Amino acid sequence: MASTSCSYNDMKPGDLIEIFRTGYRHWAIYVGKGYVIHLAPSSEVCDAGVASLMSVFTEKACIRKDPLGQVVGRDRYQVNNIFDGKMAVRPTQEILKEAESRVGEEVDYSVTSANCEHFVTDLRYGVAHSGQVDDVMVAAKAAVGVIALGTIAGLCYQLVKRRDRQKE
């Protein structure tokens, strides 16, 4: 059985389900009766786990409806309506109607701009957004900043050293 911090009784249709895979989080939207709708690369099996990292290399994905337990596999998961309180939540019936109507559709996929989190946040809030992409971008900018500061510090050190040599 999947490791979880919630049960089906804690979930309401329209809730966002965050699934903790190795190295990233997969997202789905709960539609009731133990089922979720999610975006998955066409070649991916539901509970692929680490193999799902191959989604980085795909350009197309399929909108699927699968049992939550099958999608989660052995991974931990939780309800995480991540932007509630920051964005308006669409009416549940609208969320479910749109999600169900899109099952089976093949769509463009991009790990940075059209991934599973973008898909479910667009359904719930009407805005496609990915917190994990934001986190990666902030970390990348911080790393570039650290590298730039290190480079500047190194250049300053070299200039000071050169000036000191010229004084000698």
N, CA and C atoms as a LAMMPS dump frame, in Angstrom:
ITEM: TIMESTEP
0
ITEM: NUMBER OF ATOMS
504
ITEM: BOX BOUNDS ff ff ff
-5.0000000000000000e+02 5.0000000000000000e+02
-5.0000000000000000e+02 5.0000000000000000e+02
-5.0000000000000000e+02 5.0000000000000000e+02
ITEM: ATOMS id mol type element x y z
1 1 1 N 0.845 -1.199 0
2 1 2 C 0 0 0
3 1 3 C 0.87 1.235 0
4 2 1 N 0.423 2.279 -0.641
5 2 2 C 1.18 3.516 -0.739
6 2 3 C 1.295 4.2 0.609
7 3 1 N 2.422 4.805 0.825
8 3 2 C 2.626 5.623 2.008
9 3 3 C 1.897 6.938 1.788
10 4 1 N 1.165 7.386 2.78
11 4 2 C 0.339 8.572 2.581
12 4 3 C 0.203 9.375 3.856
13 5 1 N -0.117 10.64 3.705
14 5 2 C -0.433 11.459 4.862
15 5 3 C -1.91 11.84 4.828
16 6 1 N -2.683 11.214 3.961
17 6 2 C -4.116 11.46 3.893
18 6 3 C -4.81 10.204 3.379
19 7 1 N -6.114 10.149 3.55
20 7 2 C -6.876 9.024 3.024
21 7 3 C -7.895 9.553 2.032
22 8 1 N -8.522 8.642 1.318
23 8 2 C -9.543 9.058 0.353
24 8 3 C -10.619 9.905 1.034
25 9 1 N -10.901 9.611 2.299
26 9 2 C -11.925 10.366 3.024
27 9 3 C -11.528 11.824 3.22
28 10 1 N -10.214 12.107 3.221
29 10 2 C -9.727 13.479 3.398
30 10 3 C -9.749 14.268 2.096
31 11 1 N -9.935 13.589 0.977
32 11 2 C -9.868 14.249 -0.324
33 11 3 C -11.248 14.638 -0.814
34 12 1 N -11.269 15.79 -1.472
35 12 2 C -12.505 16.25 -2.094
36 12 3 C -12.252 16.392 -3.589
37 13 1 N -13.247 16.1 -4.415
38 13 2 C -13.07 16.314 -5.849
39 13 3 C -12.584 17.743 -6.11
40 14 1 N -11.588 17.836 -6.979
41 14 2 C -10.981 19.129 -7.289
42 14 3 C -9.706 19.402 -6.521
43 15 1 N -9.412 18.573 -5.496
44 15 2 C -8.17 18.74 -4.731
45 15 3 C -6.96 18.38 -5.579
46 16 1 N -5.871 19.097 -5.368
47 16 2 C -4.602 18.779 -6.021
48 16 3 C -3.875 17.746 -5.176
49 17 1 N -3.35 16.726 -5.828
50 17 2 C -2.619 15.652 -5.151
51 17 3 C -1.151 15.765 -5.555
52 18 1 N -0.309 15.933 -4.56
53 18 2 C 1.138 16.026 -4.766
54 18 3 C 1.744 14.662 -4.445
55 19 1 N 2.472 14.108 -5.398
56 19 2 C 3.067 12.777 -5.257
57 19 3 C 4.581 12.943 -5.271
58 20 1 N 5.221 12.452 -4.217
59 20 2 C 6.657 12.654 -4.044
60 20 3 C 7.45 11.545 -4.717
61 21 1 N 7.928 11.825 -5.915
62 21 2 C 8.78 10.906 -6.662
63 21 3 C 10.234 11.203 -6.301
64 22 1 N 11.127 10.325 -6.674
65 22 2 C 12.545 10.564 -6.458
66 22 3 C 12.993 11.679 -7.396
67 23 1 N 13.403 12.799 -6.832
68 23 2 C 13.944 13.898 -7.621
69 23 3 C 12.935 14.941 -8.084
70 24 1 N 11.648 14.692 -7.949
71 24 2 C 10.644 15.672 -8.365
72 24 3 C 9.293 15.277 -7.778
73 25 1 N 8.3 16.122 -8.012
74 25 2 C 6.939 15.829 -7.55
75 25 3 C 6.011 15.719 -8.763
76 26 1 N 5.189 14.67 -8.759
77 26 2 C 4.171 14.507 -9.792
78 26 3 C 2.871 15.047 -9.213
79 27 1 N 2.031 15.644 -10.049
80 27 2 C 0.775 16.238 -9.597
81 27 3 C -0.403 15.639 -10.359
82 28 1 N -1.512 15.505 -9.646
83 28 2 C -2.755 15.008 -10.226
84 28 3 C -3.906 15.775 -9.579
85 29 1 N -5.081 15.641 -10.147
86 29 2 C -6.258 16.262 -9.544
87 29 3 C -7.243 15.155 -9.194
88 30 1 N -7.72 15.177 -7.96
89 30 2 C -8.64 14.146 -7.487
90 30 3 C -10.032 14.414 -8.063
91 31 1 N -10.633 13.375 -8.659
92 31 2 C -11.957 13.547 -9.264
93 31 3 C -13.028 12.703 -8.574
94 32 1 N -12.648 12.027 -7.49
95 32 2 C -13.618 11.256 -6.715
96 32 3 C -13.531 9.764 -6.967
97 33 1 N -14.106 8.989 -6.039
98 33 2 C -14.179 7.534 -6.127
99 33 3 C -12.811 6.873 -6.325
100 34 1 N -11.765 7.502 -5.774
101 34 2 C -10.427 6.921 -5.841
102 34 3 C -9.672 7.194 -7.125
103 35 1 N -10.176 8.072 -7.975
104 35 2 C -9.543 8.357 -9.268
105 35 3 C -8.937 9.756 -9.322
106 36 1 N -7.884 9.866 -10.121
107 36 2 C -7.259 11.149 -10.407
108 36 3 C -7.123 11.322 -11.912
109 37 1 N -7.023 12.564 -12.321
110 37 2 C -6.688 12.894 -13.705
111 37 3 C -5.344 13.604 -13.639
112 38 1 N -4.447 13.204 -14.544
113 38 2 C -3.086 13.753 -14.516
114 38 3 C -2.506 13.778 -15.91
115 39 1 N -1.409 14.49 -16.027
116 39 2 C -0.695 14.611 -17.287
117 39 3 C 0.544 13.741 -17.204
118 40 1 N 0.689 12.839 -18.156
119 40 2 C 1.824 11.921 -18.141
120 40 3 C 2.365 11.752 -19.557
121 41 1 N 3.691 11.692 -19.683
122 41 2 C 4.254 11.415 -21.016
123 41 3 C 3.608 10.162 -21.593
124 42 1 N 3.345 10.188 -22.875
125 42 2 C 2.617 9.097 -23.531
126 42 3 C 3.233 7.732 -23.284
127 43 1 N 4.553 7.654 -23.159
128 43 2 C 5.238 6.37 -22.977
129 43 3 C 5.314 5.934 -21.517
130 44 1 N 4.869 6.776 -20.589
131 44 2 C 5.041 6.501 -19.163
132 44 3 C 3.975 5.565 -18.616
133 45 1 N 4.409 4.61 -17.799
134 45 2 C 3.44 3.819 -17.052
135 45 3 C 3.107 4.607 -15.8
136 46 1 N 1.936 4.395 -15.253
137 46 2 C 1.442 5.236 -14.164
138 46 3 C 2.376 5.327 -12.973
139 47 1 N 2.868 4.204 -12.516
140 47 2 C 3.664 4.207 -11.288
141 47 3 C 5.148 4.051 -11.606
142 48 1 N 5.602 4.747 -12.603
143 48 2 C 6.972 4.577 -13.092
144 48 3 C 8.035 5.077 -12.133
145 49 1 N 7.688 5.99 -11.236
146 49 2 C 8.662 6.488 -10.279
147 49 3 C 9.859 7.112 -10.951
148 50 1 N 11.052 6.58 -10.68
149 50 2 C 12.28 7.148 -11.207
150 50 3 C 12.275 7.174 -12.734
151 51 1 N 11.697 6.177 -13.367
152 51 2 C 11.644 6.164 -14.834
153 51 3 C 10.903 7.386 -15.369
154 52 1 N 10.048 7.992 -14.539
155 52 2 C 9.316 9.174 -14.964
156 52 3 C 10.233 10.359 -15.212
157 53 1 N 11.453 10.301 -14.72
158 53 2 C 12.403 11.371 -14.995
159 53 3 C 12.66 11.499 -16.493
160 54 1 N 12.354 10.46 -17.256
161 54 2 C 12.51 10.507 -18.711
162 54 3 C 11.569 11.54 -19.33
163 55 1 N 10.57 12.01 -18.562
164 55 2 C 9.635 13.004 -19.084
165 55 3 C 10.348 14.288 -19.484
166 56 1 N 11.545 14.513 -18.969
167 56 2 C 12.327 15.687 -19.336
168 56 3 C 12.571 15.706 -20.847
169 57 1 N 12.642 14.535 -21.473
170 57 2 C 13.005 14.432 -22.883
171 57 3 C 11.814 14.311 -23.831
172 58 1 N 10.608 14.4 -23.324
173 58 2 C 9.442 14.231 -24.185
174 58 3 C 8.83 15.579 -24.548
175 59 1 N 8.151 15.635 -25.677
176 59 2 C 7.49 16.864 -26.11
177 59 3 C 5.974 16.722 -26.12
178 60 1 N 5.474 15.506 -25.892
179 60 2 C 4.029 15.254 -25.88
180 60 3 C 3.664 14.478 -24.631
181 61 1 N 2.459 14.709 -24.152
182 61 2 C 1.964 13.978 -22.995
183 61 3 C 0.483 13.709 -23.193
184 62 1 N -0.016 12.766 -22.417
185 62 2 C -1.412 12.359 -22.512
186 62 3 C -2.127 12.684 -21.197
187 63 1 N -3.341 13.167 -21.308
188 63 2 C -4.164 13.411 -20.128
189 63 3 C -4.864 12.101 -19.808
190 64 1 N -4.625 11.603 -18.582
191 64 2 C -5.108 10.274 -18.209
192 64 3 C -5.964 10.311 -16.956
193 65 1 N -6.857 9.351 -16.872
194 65 2 C -7.644 9.123 -15.661
195 65 3 C -7.281 7.741 -15.17
196 66 1 N -6.746 7.677 -13.963
197 66 2 C -6.274 6.412 -13.401
198 66 3 C -6.611 6.349 -11.919
199 67 1 N -6.651 5.126 -11.358
200 67 2 C -6.838 5.004 -9.913
201 67 3 C -5.655 5.654 -9.184
202 68 1 N -5.945 6.412 -8.145
203 68 2 C -4.894 7.091 -7.387
204 68 3 C -3.814 6.114 -6.933
205 69 1 N -4.213 4.966 -6.413
206 69 2 C -3.244 3.985 -5.926
207 69 3 C -2.28 3.53 -7.007
208 70 1 N -2.766 3.425 -8.226
209 70 2 C -1.914 3.009 -9.351
210 70 3 C -0.923 4.123 -9.709
211 71 1 N -1.376 5.372 -9.683
212 71 2 C -0.506 6.499 -10.015
213 71 3 C 0.551 6.696 -8.928
214 72 1 N 0.146 6.551 -7.692
215 72 2 C 1.046 6.776 -6.563
216 72 3 C 2.073 5.662 -6.421
217 73 1 N 1.662 4.434 -6.669
218 73 2 C 2.575 3.312 -6.443
219 73 3 C 2.977 3.27 -4.984
220 74 1 N 4.275 3.218 -4.714
221 74 2 C 4.772 3.174 -3.334
222 74 3 C 5.195 4.552 -2.813
223 75 1 N 4.976 5.569 -3.616
224 75 2 C 5.404 6.915 -3.234
225 75 3 C 4.458 7.538 -2.223
226 76 1 N 4.983 8.492 -1.461
227 76 2 C 4.185 9.254 -0.497
228 76 3 C 3.406 10.32 -1.271
229 77 1 N 2.221 10.661 -0.777
230 77 2 C 1.421 11.687 -1.433
231 77 3 C 0.596 12.434 -0.409
232 78 1 N 0.099 13.592 -0.838
233 78 2 C -0.744 14.394 0.053
234 78 3 C -1.626 15.325 -0.775
235 79 1 N -2.713 15.782 -0.155
236 79 2 C -3.508 16.852 -0.747
237 79 3 C -2.689 18.125 -0.553
238 80 1 N -2.514 18.893 -1.626
239 80 2 C -1.781 20.152 -1.521
240 80 3 C -2.387 21.155 -2.5
241 81 1 N -3.39 21.85 -2.026
242 81 2 C -4.019 22.904 -2.818
243 81 3 C -3.144 24.154 -2.672
244 82 1 N -2.001 24.063 -3.303
245 82 2 C -0.85 24.927 -3.095
246 82 3 C -1.123 26.426 -3.185
247 83 1 N -2.026 26.846 -4.057
248 83 2 C -2.246 28.281 -4.24
249 83 3 C -3.58 28.764 -3.686
250 84 1 N -4.278 27.931 -2.905
251 84 2 C -5.503 28.394 -2.251
252 84 3 C -5.126 29.567 -1.344
253 85 1 N -5.931 30.592 -1.354
254 85 2 C -5.633 31.779 -0.561
255 85 3 C -4.812 32.804 -1.342
256 86 1 N -4.15 32.338 -2.407
257 86 2 C -3.38 33.256 -3.265
258 86 3 C -4.09 33.455 -4.604
259 87 1 N -4.828 32.426 -5.018
260 87 2 C -5.571 32.483 -6.283
261 87 3 C -6.997 32.017 -6.025
262 88 1 N -7.914 32.514 -6.828
263 88 2 C -9.308 32.088 -6.716
264 88 3 C -9.441 30.652 -7.23
265 89 1 N -10.19 29.842 -6.491
266 89 2 C -10.443 28.449 -6.883
267 89 3 C -11.704 28.423 -7.74
268 90 1 N -11.592 27.777 -8.9
269 90 2 C -12.746 27.639 -9.782
270 90 3 C -13.795 26.736 -9.12
271 91 1 N -15.06 26.868 -9.482
272 91 2 C -16.088 25.977 -8.945
273 91 3 C -15.756 24.512 -9.258
274 92 1 N -15.983 23.652 -8.279
275 92 2 C -15.634 22.236 -8.409
276 92 3 C -16.234 21.61 -9.66
277 93 1 N -17.485 21.886 -9.937
278 93 2 C -18.129 21.281 -11.12
279 93 3 C -17.425 21.682 -12.409
280 94 1 N -16.957 22.921 -12.489
281 94 2 C -16.214 23.372 -13.679
282 94 3 C -14.88 22.634 -13.791
283 95 1 N -14.191 22.5 -12.659
284 95 2 C -12.906 21.783 -12.632
285 95 3 C -13.098 20.364 -13.152
286 96 1 N -14.083 19.664 -12.582
287 96 2 C -14.306 18.26 -12.931
288 96 3 C -14.769 18.105 -14.377
289 97 1 N -15.656 18.98 -14.822
290 97 2 C -16.158 18.897 -16.196
291 97 3 C -15.014 19.072 -17.186
292 98 1 N -14.162 20.075 -16.961
293 98 2 C -13.048 20.3 -17.884
294 98 3 C -12.056 19.146 -17.822
295 99 1 N -11.721 18.697 -16.61
296 99 2 C -10.762 17.597 -16.46
297 99 3 C -11.258 16.348 -17.183
298 100 1 N -12.5 15.958 -16.948
299 100 2 C -13.064 14.761 -17.577
300 100 3 C -13.126 14.895 -19.093
301 101 1 N -13.44 16.102 -19.577
302 101 2 C -13.567 16.296 -21.025
303 101 3 C -12.225 16.199 -21.742
304 102 1 N -11.135 16.327 -21.012
305 102 2 C -9.811 16.33 -21.633
306 102 3 C -9.109 14.973 -21.562
307 103 1 N -9.69 14.013 -20.847
308 103 2 C -9.071 12.691 -20.733
309 103 3 C -8.887 12.092 -22.132
310 104 1 N -7.686 11.586 -22.384
311 104 2 C -7.359 10.977 -23.659
312 104 3 C -6.689 11.934 -24.637
313 105 1 N -6.725 13.217 -24.322
314 105 2 C -6.111 14.226 -25.188
315 105 3 C -4.59 14.116 -25.135
316 106 1 N -3.948 14.272 -26.281
317 106 2 C -2.496 14.382 -26.311
318 106 3 C -2.175 15.868 -26.43
319 107 1 N -1.275 16.35 -25.568
320 107 2 C -0.962 17.782 -25.516
321 107 3 C 0.548 17.988 -25.565
322 108 1 N 0.947 19.221 -25.882
323 108 2 C 2.358 19.576 -25.83
324 108 3 C 2.824 19.495 -24.382
325 109 1 N 4.075 19.073 -24.199
326 109 2 C 4.634 18.916 -22.858
327 109 3 C 5.983 19.608 -22.779
328 110 1 N 6.21 20.324 -21.71
329 110 2 C 7.504 20.933 -21.423
330 110 3 C 7.703 20.885 -19.918
331 111 1 N 8.831 20.371 -19.487
332 111 2 C 9.098 20.261 -18.057
333 111 3 C 9.104 21.636 -17.386
334 112 1 N 9.404 22.703 -18.148
335 112 2 C 9.478 24.033 -17.554
336 112 3 C 8.241 24.892 -17.754
337 113 1 N 7.396 24.572 -18.753
338 113 2 C 6.263 25.464 -19.006
339 113 3 C 4.922 24.774 -19.229
340 114 1 N 4.908 23.471 -19.367
341 114 2 C 3.643 22.745 -19.579
342 114 3 C 3.773 21.34 -19.009
343 115 1 N 3.971 21.254 -17.682
344 115 2 C 4.134 19.954 -17.032
345 115 3 C 2.875 19.581 -16.249
346 116 1 N 2.95 18.503 -15.486
347 116 2 C 1.773 18.005 -14.758
348 116 3 C 1.259 19.009 -13.728
349 117 1 N 2.157 19.766 -13.104
350 117 2 C 1.723 20.771 -12.125
351 117 3 C 1.032 21.94 -12.827
352 118 1 N 1.576 22.387 -13.95
353 118 2 C 0.911 23.432 -14.726
354 118 3 C -0.509 22.976 -15.1
355 119 1 N -0.624 21.723 -15.518
356 119 2 C -1.915 21.174 -15.935
357 119 3 C -2.955 21.241 -14.817
358 120 1 N -2.605 20.745 -13.624
359 120 2 C -3.609 20.697 -12.549
360 120 3 C -3.892 22.061 -11.945
361 121 1 N -2.88 22.944 -11.888
362 121 2 C -3.154 24.287 -11.362
363 121 3 C -4.038 25.073 -12.331
364 122 1 N -3.872 24.833 -13.623
365 122 2 C -4.745 25.478 -14.594
366 122 3 C -6.192 25.008 -14.398
367 123 1 N -6.372 23.716 -14.136
368 123 2 C -7.725 23.202 -13.891
369 123 3 C -8.33 23.824 -12.63
370 124 1 N -7.58 23.869 -11.541
371 124 2 C -8.113 24.341 -10.256
372 124 3 C -8.26 25.857 -10.183
373 125 1 N -7.266 26.585 -10.7
374 125 2 C -7.241 28.038 -10.523
375 125 3 C -7.464 28.834 -11.807
376 126 1 N -7.403 28.142 -12.958
377 126 2 C -7.507 28.86 -14.221
378 126 3 C -6.197 29.535 -14.608
379 127 1 N -5.122 29.179 -13.893
380 127 2 C -3.789 29.726 -14.157
381 127 3 C -2.799 28.57 -14.093
382 128 1 N -2.06 28.363 -15.17
383 128 2 C -1.053 27.298 -15.19
384 128 3 C 0.207 27.803 -14.494
385 129 1 N 0.551 27.159 -13.382
386 129 2 C 1.71 27.601 -12.6
387 129 3 C 2.383 26.384 -11.976
388 130 1 N 3.703 26.458 -11.828
389 130 2 C 4.444 25.36 -11.22
390 130 3 C 5.39 25.875 -10.149
391 131 1 N 5.095 25.582 -8.909
392 131 2 C 5.961 25.958 -7.797
393 131 3 C 7.311 25.281 -7.873
394 132 1 N 7.344 24.02 -8.341
395 132 2 C 8.636 23.334 -8.384
396 132 3 C 9.534 23.9 -9.477
397 133 1 N 8.956 24.386 -10.572
398 133 2 C 9.772 25.063 -11.59
399 133 3 C 10.302 26.369 -11.004
400 134 1 N 9.444 27.101 -10.275
401 134 2 C 9.9 28.333 -9.613
402 134 3 C 11.063 28.039 -8.667
403 135 1 N 10.945 26.95 -7.886
404 135 2 C 12.003 26.583 -6.939
405 135 3 C 13.318 26.315 -7.661
406 136 1 N 13.248 25.6 -8.784
407 136 2 C 14.458 25.285 -9.556
408 136 3 C 15.06 26.568 -10.121
409 137 1 N 14.204 27.455 -10.619
410 137 2 C 14.707 28.71 -11.187
411 137 3 C 15.368 29.569 -10.115
412 138 1 N 14.787 29.647 -8.925
413 138 2 C 15.388 30.41 -7.835
414 138 3 C 16.735 29.805 -7.458
415 139 1 N 16.799 28.474 -7.359
416 139 2 C 18.063 27.807 -7.028
417 139 3 C 19.112 28.052 -8.11
418 140 1 N 18.696 28.003 -9.368
419 140 2 C 19.634 28.239 -10.474
420 140 3 C 20.153 29.674 -10.438
421 141 1 N 19.255 30.626 -10.186
422 141 2 C 19.683 32.023 -10.1
423 141 3 C 20.629 32.222 -8.918
424 142 1 N 20.337 31.565 -7.796
425 142 2 C 21.214 31.669 -6.632
426 142 3 C 22.594 31.092 -6.953
427 143 1 N 22.617 29.953 -7.64
428 143 2 C 23.895 29.329 -8.001
429 143 3 C 24.685 30.235 -8.941
430 144 1 N 24.007 30.825 -9.916
431 144 2 C 24.677 31.75 -10.832
432 144 3 C 25.198 32.951 -10.041
433 145 1 N 24.407 33.428 -9.094
434 145 2 C 24.831 34.551 -8.259
435 145 3 C 26.073 34.217 -7.449
436 146 1 N 26.102 33.033 -6.868
437 146 2 C 27.264 32.601 -6.084
438 146 3 C 28.493 32.494 -6.981
439 147 1 N 28.318 31.926 -8.154
440 147 2 C 29.435 31.803 -9.1
441 147 3 C 29.92 33.192 -9.511
442 148 1 N 28.984 34.092 -9.8
443 148 2 C 29.355 35.456 -10.203
444 148 3 C 30.093 36.165 -9.075
445 149 1 N 29.59 36.037 -7.85
446 149 2 C 30.269 36.666 -6.713
447 149 3 C 31.663 36.093 -6.517
448 150 1 N 31.778 34.796 -6.669
449 150 2 C 33.093 34.158 -6.548
450 150 3 C 34.055 34.652 -7.612
451 151 1 N 33.544 34.794 -8.811
452 151 2 C 34.368 35.295 -9.911
453 151 3 C 34.796 36.732 -9.649
454 152 1 N 33.87 37.56 -9.224
455 152 2 C 34.186 38.964 -8.916
456 152 3 C 35.193 39.042 -7.774
457 153 1 N 34.977 38.238 -6.734
458 153 2 C 35.916 38.229 -5.607
459 153 3 C 37.301 37.804 -6.075
460 154 1 N 37.374 36.803 -6.933
461 154 2 C 38.657 36.336 -7.465
462 154 3 C 39.343 37.413 -8.284
463 155 1 N 38.58 38.121 -9.113
464 155 2 C 39.139 39.207 -9.915
465 155 3 C 39.642 40.344 -9.029
466 156 1 N 38.853 40.686 -8.015
467 156 2 C 39.279 41.739 -7.073
468 156 3 C 40.577 41.338 -6.372
469 157 1 N 40.641 40.091 -5.954
470 157 2 C 41.857 39.593 -5.3
471 157 3 C 43.055 39.715 -6.229
472 158 1 N 42.882 39.324 -7.505
473 158 2 C 43.966 39.421 -8.483
474 158 3 C 44.387 40.878 -8.706
475 159 1 N 43.405 41.797 -8.768
476 159 2 C 43.722 43.213 -8.948
477 159 3 C 44.489 43.766 -7.757
478 160 1 N 44.066 43.408 -6.553
479 160 2 C 44.759 43.857 -5.339
480 160 3 C 46.171 43.29 -5.313
481 161 1 N 46.316 42.025 -5.658
482 161 2 C 47.641 41.4 -5.698
483 161 3 C 48.545 42.107 -6.71
484 162 1 N 48.001 42.405 -7.867
485 162 2 C 48.778 43.068 -8.922
486 162 3 C 49.19 44.474 -8.458
487 163 1 N 48.262 45.184 -7.829
488 163 2 C 48.565 46.535 -7.327
489 163 3 C 49.66 46.479 -6.275
490 164 1 N 49.566 45.484 -5.361
491 164 2 C 50.573 45.349 -4.327
492 164 3 C 51.955 45.034 -4.935
493 165 1 N 52.001 44.235 -5.994
494 165 2 C 53.271 43.902 -6.661
495 165 3 C 53.871 45.154 -7.311
496 166 1 N 52.975 45.971 -7.887
497 166 2 C 53.452 47.183 -8.557
498 166 3 C 54.024 48.178 -7.541
499 167 1 N 53.518 48.18 -6.33
500 167 2 C 54.035 49.061 -5.281
501 167 3 C 55.411 48.645 -4.832
502 168 1 N 55.724 47.363 -4.926
503 168 2 C 57.019 46.832 -4.46
504 168 3 C 58.125 47.273 -5.286
